[in-house]
């Protein structure tokens, strides 16, 4: 018998998420923290790749040639942009609205928990996929996959925010 999304998320996070009325907020924060941990791992790996690229490819500046070639610097600039996008995604995830009114949480418990679990499953999955893609990257030339995961993360964050606004 296949596991439900809720069971898979519980197994991934190592916690009994979204099972009792009093734990919804704590579980929501746990999901956010898990996503941000993966994003932090991705950012760390990106910094490692940038340092490696810089050490291997950026020649020391000389009086005659003080600036490195643009072809060498462009991947570093791109890595900086991706790093800022990862940080922005983490900020957005941490800043997702928490529902503070009990009547709203009652409504989520009553009708929207499956949708909320799906959003959270996707957030955790995309954050993990981004971290894995960066872990597999041999150098800064292999970062194309990161843009896909960052776009999906941004989309899910926006969809989740809209969904919770509708429930409120």
PAZARO-682503 format. One line per field, with one value per atom (N, C-alpha, C): residue in one letter; z, y negated, x negated. Coordinates in pm, whole numbers. Layout:
REM PAZARO-682503
aa: A|...
w: Z|...
v: Y|...
u: X|...
//
This chain:
REM PAZARO-682503
aa: X|X|X|X|X|X|X|X|X|X|X|X|X|X|X|X|X|X|X|X|X|X|X|X|X|X|X|X|X|X|X|X|X|X|X|X|X|X|X|X|X|X|X|X|X|X|X|X|X|X|X|X|X|X|X|X|X|X|X|X|X|X|X|X|X|X|X|X|X|X|X|X|X|X|X|X|X|X|X|X|X|X|X|X|X|X|X|X|X|X|X|X|X|X|X|X|X|X|X|X|X|X|X|X|X|X|X|X|X|X|X|X|X|X|X|X|X|X|X|X|X|X|X|X|X|X|X|X|X|X|X|X|X|X|X|X|X|X|X|X|X|X|X|X|X|X|X|X|X|X|X|X|X|X|X|X|X|X|X|X|X|X|X|X|X|X|X|X|X|X|X|X|X|X|X|X|X|X|X|X|X|X|X|X|X|X|X|X|X|X|X|X|X|X|X|X|X|X|X|X|X|X|X|X|X|X|X|X|X|X|X|X|X|X|X|X|X|X|X|X|X|X|X|X|X|X|X|X|X|X|X|X|X|X|X|X|X|X|X|X|X|X|X|X|X|X|X|X|X|X|X|X|X|X|X|X|X|X|X|X|X|X|X|X|X|X|X|X|X|X|X|X|X|X|X|X|X|X|X|X|X|X|X|X|X|X|X|X|X|X|X|X|X|X|X|X|X|X|X|X|X|X|X|X|X|X|X|X|X|X|X|X|X|X|X|X|X|X|X|X|X|X|X|X|X|X|X|X|X|X|X|X|X|X|X|X|X|X|X|X|X|X|X|X|X|X|X|X|X|X|X|X|X|X|X|X|X|X|X|X|X|X|X|X|X|X|X|X|X|X|X|X|X|X|X|X|X|X|X|X|X|X|X|X|X|X|X|X|X|X|X|X|X|X|X|X|X|X|X|X|X|X|X|X|X|X|X|X|X|X|X|X|X|X|X|X|X|X|X|X|X|X|X|X|X|X|X|X|X|X|X|X|X|X|X|X|X|X|X|X|X|X|X|X|X|X|X|X|X|X|X|X|X|X|X|X|X|X|X|X|X|X|X|X|X|X|X|X|X|X|X|X|X|X|X|X|X|X|X|X|X|X|X|X|X|X|X|X|X|X|X|X|X|X|X|X|X|X|X|X|X|X|X|X
w: 0|0|0|-97|-104|15|53|163|116|206|172|178|121|126|271|358|499|563|532|586|533|405|347|411|430|492|636|709|846|850|757|752|717|624|582|694|767|873|1006|1020|1146|1258|1225|1325|1283|1380|1354|1322|1198|1159|1133|1164|1130|1179|1303|1352|1464|1535|1642|1633|1688|1677|1733|1842|1906|1838|1745|1683|1545|1493|1356|1338|1428|1413|1427|1526|1546|1425|1368|1251|1130|1118|1010|1021|1142|1162|1136|1169|1142|992|915|769|717|766|721|754|877|919|833|801|717|578|522|391|397|500|512|540|607|628|493|407|275|191|201|128|181|310|368|318|308|253|108|32|-108|-118|-34|-36|3|100|140|25|-43|-156|-268|-292|-396|-362|-236|-196|-216|-187|-209|-357|-441|-586|-635|-583|-623|-581|-459|-411|-495|-527|-609|-748|-807|-941|-938|-837|-826|-813|-729|-708|-833|-910|-1027|-1153|-1167|-1297|-1300|-1187|-1187|-1168|-1272|-1260|-1167|-1104|-1020|-1106|-1051|-1128|-1133|-1245|-1264|-1305|-1305|-1342|-1488|-1572|-1714|-1738|-1655|-1673|-1537|-1490|-1353|-1342|-1453|-1447|-1513|-1447|-1507|-1630|-1718|-1839|-1801|-1881|-1855|-1856|-1941|-1948|-1818|-1746|-1618|-1507|-1516|-1410|-1421|-1540|-1556|-1472|-1467|-1379|-1231|-1189|-1050|-1026|-1123|-1111|-1108|-1193|-1195|-1063|-1007|-876|-768|-776|-679|-691|-815|-835|-782|-806|-756|-603|-546|-400|-339|-402|-353|-368|-477|-497|-392|-355|-250|-117|-85|39|38|-75|-86|-66|-123|-107|40|110|252|332|298|365|340|216|183|258|264|333|482|542|684|709|611|627|585|549|514|631|604|714|803|931|1029|1064|1066|1101|1253|1305|1450|1507|1424|1474|1481|1596|1614|1515|1481|1387|1250|1212|1084|1089|1199|1213|1215|1275|1272|1129|1048|908|834|861|797|838|968|1015|949|928|876|728|648|505|424|478|394|429|519|564|453|369|260|163|132|42|106|235|305|308|331|328|191|85|-50|-76|-35|-51|25|149|231|177|129|68|-51|-132|-250|-209|-108|-61|-14|70|121|6|-83|-196|-287|-319|-407|-338|-211|-137|-133|-109|-109|-248|-350|-487|-526|-482|-509|-441|-315|-243|-309|-353|-421|-555|-628|-758|-739|-637|-611|-558|-481|-430|-545|-650|-766|-863|-857|-952|-934|-1044|-1040|-1033|-1098|-1094|-1129|-1141|-1166|-1303|-1394|-1527|-1526|-1415|-1408|-1315|-1329|-1238|-1304|-1423|-1495|-1421|-1355|-1285|-1167|-1111|-993|-1025|-1142|-1179|-1180|-1225|-1229|-1087|-997|-859|-788|-814|-753|-804|-932|-988|-927|-911|-851|-706|-632|-493|-484|-568|-567|-599|-695|-734|-620|-555|-446|-328|-297|-188|-218|-341|-378|-374|-424|-423|-280|-194|-55|17|-10|52|8|-121|-171|-111|-100|-45|99|179|318|330|236|237|205|117|84|206|278|396|507|514|620|590
v: 118|0|-124|-215|-333|-427|-493|-588|-717|-780|-909|-1017|-1132|-1245|-1279|-1275|-1305|-1208|-1078|-977|-998|-1033|-1057|-1179|-1285|-1406|-1378|-1301|-1265|-1187|-1093|-1014|-1099|-1192|-1278|-1371|-1424|-1519|-1453|-1327|-1257|-1307|-1353|-1405|-1371|-1361|-1329|-1458|-1505|-1635|-1635|-1746|-1778|-1673|-1630|-1526|-1572|-1676|-1723|-1874|-1922|-2064|-2153|-2113|-2196|-2198|-2107|-2095|-2159|-2210|-2263|-2373|-2468|-2577|-2528|-2442|-2389|-2308|-2231|-2152|-2241|-2348|-2443|-2502|-2537|-2591|-2486|-2361|-2253|-2238|-2244|-2235|-2350|-2470|-2587|-2570|-2524|-2506|-2401|-2295|-2188|-2242|-2321|-2382|-2474|-2556|-2652|-2583|-2470|-2392|-2345|-2293|-2249|-2367|-2480|-2599|-2647|-2636|-2672|-2580|-2450|-2354|-2390|-2428|-2466|-2591|-2689|-2812|-2785|-2697|-2661|-2595|-2503|-2434|-2533|-2627|-2726|-2812|-2850|-2926|-2843|-2714|-2627|-2622|-2606|-2602|-2733|-2845|-2976|-2992|-2950|-2960|-2873|-2754|-2662|-2722|-2776|-2837|-2953|-3037|-3154|-3110|-3010|-2963|-2901|-2829|-2758|-2842|-2939|-3005|-3155|-3221|-3365|-3391|-3445|-3469|-3588|-3588|-3703|-3828|-3938|-4062|-4115|-4176|-4239|-4383|-4457|-4598|-4611|-4519|-4524|-4472|-4379|-4318|-4308|-4421|-4421|-4351|-4329|-4270|-4132|-4034|-3901|-3904|-3808|-3803|-3787|-3844|-3837|-3694|-3610|-3470|-3396|-3436|-3374|-3429|-3557|-3623|-3601|-3576|-3560|-3446|-3329|-3224|-3265|-3344|-3394|-3490|-3576|-3670|-3593|-3493|-3409|-3337|-3285|-3218|-3315|-3440|-3541|-3564|-3571|-3592|-3473|-3353|-3232|-3231|-3269|-3275|-3372|-3488|-3584|-3529|-3456|-3396|-3288|-3212|-3111|-3178|-3283|-3357|-3417|-3472|-3529|-3422|-3303|-3194|-3155|-3147|-3116|-3221|-3346|-3456|-3447|-3418|-3406|-3289|-3177|-3060|-3088|-3148|-3182|-3285|-3370|-3477|-3441|-3315|-3276|-3305|-3347|-3384|-3266|-3292|-3196|-3237|-3143|-3174|-3178|-3292|-3307|-3297|-3303|-3298|-3153|-3114|-2976|-2935|-3026|-2990|-2958|-3025|-2996|-2859|-2829|-2698|-2588|-2616|-2518|-2490|-2595|-2578|-2496|-2522|-2447|-2300|-2276|-2138|-2068|-2143|-2083|-2055|-2140|-2120|-2136|-2198|-2229|-2161|-2067|-2008|-1930|-1862|-1785|-1879|-1992|-2088|-2149|-2182|-2237|-2137|-2011|-1907|-1898|-1909|-1903|-2020|-2140|-2256|-2233|-2187|-2167|-2056|-1949|-1840|-1892|-1974|-2030|-2126|-2208|-2299|-2222|-2123|-2043|-1970|-1912|-1839|-1926|-2045|-2134|-2189|-2220|-2267|-2157|-2034|-1921|-1898|-1907|-1887|-1993|-2116|-2223|-2192|-2151|-2117|-1999|-1900|-1784|-1822|-1910|-1953|-2026|-2109|-2178|-2083|-1984|-1886|-1806|-1780|-1704|-1790|-1920|-2009|-2001|-1979|-1970|-2107|-2206|-2342|-2440|-2566|-2669|-2659|-2585|-2569|-2477|-2405|-2305|-2349|-2475|-2527|-2546|-2494|-2517|-2463|-2350|-2286|-2370|-2452|-2530|-2629|-2686|-2784|-2722|-2599|-2529|-2511|-2465|-2442|-2573|-2677|-2807|-2863|-2846|-2893|-2816|-2684|-2604|-2644|-2667|-2710|-2841|-2935|-3066|-3051|-2967|-2944|-2880|-2780|-2711|-2805|-2887|-2984|-3078|-3127|-3219|-3148|-3026|-2951|-2921|-2884|-2853|-2979|-3091|-3218|-3253|-3239|-3268|-3173|-3046|-2946|-2980|-3016|-3049|-3179|-3271|-3395|-3363|-3268|-3230|-3167|-3082|-3019|-3119|-3224|-3324|-3404
u: -84|0|-89|-71|-156|-132|-241|-232|-167|-94|-35|-142|-112|-206|-238|-136|-158|-255|-242|-334|-475|-487|-619|-685|-608|-661|-702|-619|-653|-785|-802|-924|-1045|-1029|-1139|-1183|-1087|-1119|-1150|-1116|-1140|-1053|-933|-841|-699|-613|-474|-399|-414|-363|-213|-152|-13|86|71|160|251|219|307|321|430|461|350|291|190|56|34|-98|-105|4|1|-103|-106|-203|-346|-370|-505|-549|-459|-492|-519|-444|-465|-606|-645|-779|-887|-859|-953|-977|-872|-884|-969|-944|-1021|-1169|-1196|-1334|-1405|-1334|-1391|-1425|-1335|-1361|-1483|-1489|-1598|-1731|-1728|-1850|-1904|-1818|-1861|-1912|-1844|-1888|-2024|-2045|-2174|-2284|-2254|-2351|-2383|-2281|-2301|-2389|-2363|-2443|-2588|-2609|-2744|-2820|-2755|-2818|-2849|-2759|-2781|-2904|-2919|-3038|-3165|-3158|-3274|-3311|-3210|-3235|-3295|-3245|-3297|-3442|-3474|-3613|-3706|-3659|-3739|-3761|-3655|-3664|-3764|-3751|-3838|-3985|-4009|-4147|-4207|-4125|-4176|-4182|-4092|-4079|-4108|-4100|-4122|-4271|-4335|-4479|-4505|-4621|-4654|-4663|-4619|-4623|-4765|-4793|-4925|-4902|-5007|-4996|-4949|-4996|-4960|-4819|-4773|-4641|-4571|-4516|-4459|-4324|-4256|-4123|-4122|-4062|-4051|-3960|-3974|-3890|-3742|-3656|-3511|-3461|-3517|-3474|-3501|-3602|-3634|-3544|-3513|-3436|-3285|-3233|-3089|-3031|-3093|-3038|-3037|-3134|-3134|-3020|-2994|-2880|-2748|-2739|-2618|-2600|-2707|-2700|-2655|-2701|-2656|-2506|-2456|-2311|-2232|-2281|-2213|-2217|-2330|-2342|-2241|-2225|-2124|-1984|-1958|-1825|-1798|-1899|-1882|-1851|-1925|-1898|-1758|-1717|-1582|-1474|-1498|-1401|-1390|-1502|-1499|-1424|-1446|-1375|-1225|-1188|-1045|-981|-1051|-996|-980|-1083|-1072|-962|-937|-838|-698|-674|-537|-445|-324|-235|-199|-201|-152|-10|78|216|229|269|273|414|513|651|697|748|792|900|989|1095|1038|928|866|800|729|668|773|888|997|1040|1045|1082|976|847|739|748|768|781|899|1005|1128|1125|1062|1076|948|845|731|601|603|477|407|481|419|347|407|344|220|230|116|0|30|-73|-138|-59|-115|-209|-169|-258|-388|-377|-497|-585|-524|-600|-680|-617|-684|-795|-771|-876|-999|-977|-1089|-1158|-1082|-1140|-1224|-1174|-1249|-1374|-1365|-1483|-1589|-1546|-1639|-1698|-1615|-1663|-1766|-1744|-1841|-1974|-1969|-2092|-2163|-2087|-2147|-2209|-2141|-2195|-2328|-2336|-2462|-2569|-2528|-2625|-2686|-2607|-2655|-2738|-2721|-2789|-2941|-3009|-3155|-3219|-3156|-3208|-3096|-3130|-3029|-2965|-3025|-2967|-2846|-2823|-2716|-2603|-2558|-2456|-2320|-2299|-2174|-2052|-2066|-1954|-1904|-1990|-1951|-1840|-1842|-1740|-1601|-1592|-1463|-1408|-1493|-1448|-1414|-1492|-1462|-1329|-1302|-1174|-1057|-1071|-965|-943|-1052|-1038|-961|-998|-932|-782|-752|-613|-532|-590|-519|-499|-598|-584|-468|-461|-352|-217|-211|-84|-40|-134|-100|-51|-116|-74|69|97|232|335|300|392|428|330|359|438|418|497|644|666|803|872|797|856|885|803|822|944
//
